[in-house]
Amino acid sequence: MLRRVLAVRDGTVRVEVYGGVVTMSGKLDRRSAVDVAGRLAARVGGVVEVINELGYDFDDSELPGFPSFPVQPIRVS
């Protein structure tokens, strides 16, 4: 699932399951991908707990946002 959704290469993430408890370890490129991986694992049937020990190379959680400007529709004739 991680390969399909997050384009994670084989061998990048180690997943162990015991009694419905999923433990993930390894390293992904972005912090947001680590969060998504944990949420995806939690949605799998039979999973009762996710222990997310994944690391990341880049923290993209605090990227500066762009100011929002009011947008007025433009009428094209």
TORLO-600988 format. One record per atom (N, C-alpha, C, CB): x, y, z; atom name; residue number from 1. Coordinates in steps of 0.1 Angstrom, whole numbers, plus 5000, padded with zeros to 4 digits. Atoms other than C-alpha are relative to their C-alpha. Glycine has a CB too. Layout:
! residues N
R      x      y      z   site   pos
R      X      Y      Z     CA   NUM
...
***
This chain:
! residues 77
R      x      y      z   site   pos
R   5008   4988   5000      N     1
R   5000   5000   5000     CA     1
R   5009   5013   5000      C     1
R   4991   5000   5012     CB     1
R   4991   4988   5000      N     2
R   5028   5025   5008     CA     2
R   5007   5002   4987      C     2
R   5011   4998   5011     CB     2
R   4994   4999   5013      N     3
R   5044   5018   4975     CA     3
R   4991   5007   4990      C     3
R   5005   4987   4994     CB     3
R   5010   4995   5009      N     4
R   5012   5025   4956     CA     4
R   4996   5014   5003      C     4
R   4988   4991   5000     CB     4
R   5006   4987   4997      N     5
R   5000   5056   4975     CA     5
R   5011   5010   5002      C     5
R   4993   4999   5013     CB     5
R   4990   4990   4997      N     6
R   5033   5073   4986     CA     6
R   5013   4998   4991      C     6
R   5004   4999   5014     CB     6
R   4988   5003   5009      N     7
R   5057   5058   4959     CA     7
R   5012   4997   5009      C     7
R   5003   5012   4991     CB     7
R   4989   5004   4991      N     8
R   5078   5043   4987     CA     8
R   5007   4988   4993      C     8
R   4995   4996   5014     CB     8
R   4992   5011   5006      N     9
R   5107   5021   4973     CA     9
R   5000   4988   5009      C     9
R   5014   5005   4997     CB     9
R   4998   5012   4992      N    10
R   5109   4985   4984     CA    10
R   5012   5001   5009      C    10
R   5001   4987   4991     CB    10
R   4989   5000   4991      N    11
R   5131   4981   5015     CA    11
R   5002   5013   5008      C    11
R   5012   4997   4993     CB    11
R   4999   4987   4993      N    12
R   5126   5017   5026     CA    12
R   4994   5000   5014      C    12
R   4994   5011   4992     CB    12
R   5007   5001   4988      N    13
R   5101   5009   5053     CA    13
R   4998   4985   5004      C    13
R   4986   5006   4998     CB    13
R   5002   5014   4994      N    14
R   5100   4978   5076     CA    14
R   4987   5000   5007      C    14
R   5012   4996   5009     CB    14
R   5013   5002   4994      N    15
R   5065   4967   5087     CA    15
R   5000   4987   5007      C    15
R   4989   5002   4990     CB    15
R   5002   5012   4992      N    16
R   5060   4942   5115     CA    16
R   4986   5000   5006      C    16
R   5011   4999   5011     CB    16
R   5013   5001   4994      N    17
R   5026   4930   5127     CA    17
R   4999   4989   5010      C    17
R   4989   4998   4988     CB    17
R   5001   5011   4990      N    18
R   5019   4911   5158     CA    18
R   4987   5004   5008      C    18
R   5012   5000   5010     CB    18
R   5012   4999   4993      N    19
R   4984   4907   5173     CA    19
R   4992   5013   4997      C    19
R   5003   5000   5015     CB    19
R   5007   4988   5004      N    20
R   4970   4936   5153     CA    20
R   5007   5013   5002      C    20
R   4987   5001   5007     CB    20
R   4991   4988   4998      N    21
R   4998   4960   5163     CA    21
R   5010   5001   4989      C    21
R   5007   4999   5014     CB    21
R   4992   4998   5011      N    22
R   5016   4974   5134     CA    22
R   5012   5009   5004      C    22
R   4993   5006   4987     CB    22
R   4988   4992   4997      N    23
R   5052   4987   5139     CA    23
R   5007   5003   4987      C    23
R   5009   4993   5010     CB    23
R   4993   4996   5012      N    24
R   5067   5007   5111     CA    24
R   5013   5007   5003      C    24
R   4991   5010   4991     CB    24
R   4987   4994   4997      N    25
R   5104   5017   5110     CA    25
R   5006   5002   4986      C    25
R   5009   4992   5009     CB    25
R   4993   4996   5012      N    26
R   5127   5032   5084     CA    26
R   5000   5015   4998      C    26
R   4993   4993   4987     CB    26
R   4999   4986   5003      N    27
R   5129   5066   5067     CA    27
R   4993   5003   4987      C    27
R   5015   5004   5000     CB    27
R   5007   4995   5012      N    28
R   5108   5085   5043     CA    28
R   5006   5014   4997      C    28
R   4985   5001   5002     CB    28
R   4994   4988   5003      N    29
R   5116   5117   5025     CA    29
R   4994   5012   5007      C    29
R   4998   5002   4985     CB    29
R   5007   4989   4994      N    30
R   5090   5140   5041     CA    30
R   4992   4997   5012      C    30
R   4990   5007   4990     CB    30
R   5007   5002   4987      N    31
R   5074   5144   5075     CA    31
R   4985   4997   4997      C    31
R   5001   5012   5009     CB    31
R   5014   5002   5004      N    32
R   5039   5146   5058     CA    32
R   4998   4986   4995      C    32
R   4996   5010   4990     CB    32
R   5001   5014   5005      N    33
R   5046   5112   5042     CA    33
R   5000   4990   5012      C    33
R   5011   4996   4990     CB    33
R   5000   5008   4988      N    34
R   5053   5097   5076     CA    34
R   4986   5000   5007      C    34
R   5011   5005   5010     CB    34
R   5013   4999   4995      N    35
R   5020   5110   5089     CA    35
R   4990   4992   4992      C    35
R   4996   5015   5001     CB    35
R   5009   5007   5009      N    36
R   5001   5097   5059     CA    36
R   5002   4984   5002      C    36
R   5002   5004   4986     CB    36
R   4997   5015   4998      N    37
R   5018   5062   5063     CA    37
R   4993   4995   5012      C    37
R   5015   4998   5000     CB    37
R   5007   5004   4987      N    38
R   5006   5060   5099     CA    38
R   4985   4999   4999      C    38
R   5004   5009   5011     CB    38
R   5014   5000   5001      N    39
R   4971   5069   5090     CA    39
R   4995   4989   4991      C    39
R   4995   5014   4995     CB    39
R   5004   5010   5009      N    40
R   4970   5045   5061     CA    40
R   5001   4986   5007      C    40
R   5009   4999   4988     CB    40
R   4999   5013   4993      N    41
R   4982   5016   5083     CA    41
R   4989   4998   5010      C    41
R   5014   5000   5007     CB    41
R   5010   5001   4990      N    42
R   4956   5024   5109     CA    42
R   4986   4996   4994      C    42
R   4998   5013   5007     CB    42
R   5013   5003   5007      N    43
R   4928   5020   5083     CA    43
R   4999   4986   4995      C    43
R   4998   5009   4989     CB    43
R   5001   5014   5005      N    44
R   4937   4984   5074     CA    44
R   4992   4992   5010      C    44
R   5015   4995   4999     CB    44
R   5009   5008   4992      N    45
R   4912   4959   5087     CA    45
R   5009   4991   5010      C    45
R   4992   4991   4992     CB    45
R   4993   5009   4990      N    46
R   4923   4941   5119     CA    46
R   5011   5008   5008      C    46
R   5006   4989   4994     CB    46
R   4990   4993   4993      N    47
R   4948   4968   5129     CA    47
R   4994   5007   5013      C    47
R   5007   5011   4991     CB    47
R   5005   4994   4987      N    48
R   4943   4979   5166     CA    48
R   5009   5011   5005      C    48
R   4999   4989   5010     CB    48
R   4990   4990   4996      N    49
R   4974   5000   5170     CA    49
R   5011   5002   4990      C    49
R   5006   4997   5015     CB    49
R   4989   4998   5009      N    50
R   5001   5016   5149     CA    50
R   5011   5007   5008      C    50
R   4996   5009   4988     CB    50
R   4989   4994   4994      N    51
R   5035   5023   5163     CA    51
R   5009   5005   4989      C    51
R   5008   4990   5009     CB    51
R   4994   4994   5011      N    52
R   5050   5047   5139     CA    52
R   5014   5005   5004      C    52
R   4992   5012   4994     CB    52
R   4986   4997   4996      N    53
R   5088   5048   5143     CA    53
R   5008   5005   4987      C    53
R   5008   4988   5006     CB    53
R   4993   4996   5012      N    54
R   5095   5062   5108     CA    54
R   5006   5014   5002      C    54
R   4989   5002   4989     CB    54
R   4993   4987   5000      N    55
R   5120   5090   5104     CA    55
R   4998   5007   4986      C    55
R   5015   4998   5003     CB    55
R   5002   4993   5013      N    56
R   5121   5116   5076     CA    56
R   5013   5009   4998      C    56
R   4987   5009   5001     CB    56
R   4989   4992   5004      N    57
R   5147   5137   5057     CA    57
R   4996   5015   5001      C    57
R   5004   4997   4987     CB    57
R   5004   4986   5001      N    58
R   5127   5170   5054     CA    58
R   4987   5002   5007      C    58
R   4999   5004   4985     CB    58
R   5012   4997   4993      N    59
R   5102   5185   5077     CA    59
R   4992   5011   4992      C    59
R   5003   5006   5014     CB    59
R   5008   4991   5008      N    60
R   5076   5200   5054     CA    60
R   4987   5005   5007      C    60
R   4996   4993   4987     CB    60
R   5012   4996   4992      N    61
R   5050   5207   5082     CA    61
R   5000   5015   5002      C    61
R   5000   4992   5013     CB    61
R   5000   4985   4996      N    62
R   5061   5243   5087     CA    62
R   5004   5008   4988      C    62
R   5010   5002   5011     CB    62
R   4997   4992   5012      N    63
R   5065   5255   5051     CA    63
R   4992   5013   5000      C    63
R   4997   4992   4987     CB    63
R   5007   4988   4999      N    64
R   5055   5291   5048     CA    64
R   4988   4999   4990      C    64
R   5008   5012   4996     CB    64
R   5012   4999   5009      N    65
R   5020   5296   5034     CA    65
R   5000   5012   4992      C    65
R   4987   4999   5009     CB    65
R   5002   4988   5009      N    66
R   5010   5320   5007     CA    66
R   4988   5008   5005      C    66
R   4999   4996   4985     CB    66
R   5012   4992   4995      N    67
R   4987   5349   5017     CA    67
R   4989   4998   4990      C    67
R   5004   5015   5001     CB    67
R   5012   5002   5009      N    68
R   4952   5345   5004     CA    68
R   4995   5014   4996      C    68
R   4989   4991   5007     CB    68
R   5005   4987   5005      N    69
R   4938   5373   4983     CA    69
R   4986   4997   4995      C    69
R   5008   5005   4988     CB    69
R   5014   5002   5005      N    70
R   4901   5378   4976     CA    70
R   5000   4999   4985      C    70
R   4991   5012   5005     CB    70
R   5001   5002   5014      N    71
R   4893   5366   4941     CA    71
R   4986   5005   4995      C    71
R   5003   4986   4996     CB    71
R   5013   4995   5006      N    72
R   4867   5384   4920     CA    72
R   4999   4993   4987      C    72
R   5000   5015   4999     CB    72
R   5002   5006   5013      N    73
R   4852   5365   4891     CA    73
R   5001   5011   4989      C    73
R   4986   4993   4999     CB    73
R   4999   4991   5012      N    74
R   4860   5381   4857     CA    74
R   4991   4995   4990      C    74
R   5015   5000   4995     CB    74
R   5009   5003   5011      N    75
R   4834   5382   4831     CA    75
R   5007   5001   4987      C    75
R   4987   5010   5001     CB    75
R   4994   5000   5013      N    76
R   4847   5373   4797     CA    76
R   4989   5001   4990      C    76
R   5008   4987   4998     CB    76
R   5010   4998   5010      N    77
R   4827   5386   4768     CA    77
R   5004   4994   4987      C    77
R   4997   5015   4998     CB    77
***
